[in-house]
Amino acid sequence: MILKKEIHTIAMTSANADVGHFQNPTPIASYFSFEKVQKRFKELINEEKKNLNSRYDTEEHGDTYWEMCENGYAAACFIRIDIVTSEIEDCPLLDVAMEV
């Protein structure tokens, strides 16, 4: 039997064309609990806001994404954090956890 369970992953990406920085989407952490992932998501946003300079002047956000960029133009300078939900399956630890 294949067991499936939703997992929520926080991923971050950013770009700064002025210095040639184009970060691939990078997973930060994964959680089974949507409440826990939302809490960590908000903590990461607050941490990033402390590190951003005034160049980042446009903010967009929703329940599962947050982005800041320069002058509303995300192609040149932006940072983005997302919660991505997927299914985990065929995991021995998940099999054991589901039996308990």
PyMOL commands that set and color helices and strands:
alter all, ss='L'
color gray80, all
select helices_A, chain A and resi 17-19+34-51+92-99
alter helices_A, ss='H'
color red, helices_A
select strands_A, chain A and resi 4-16+21-31+58-61+65-70+73-89
alter strands_A, ss='S'
color yellow, strands_A
deselect
rebuild
show_as cartoon
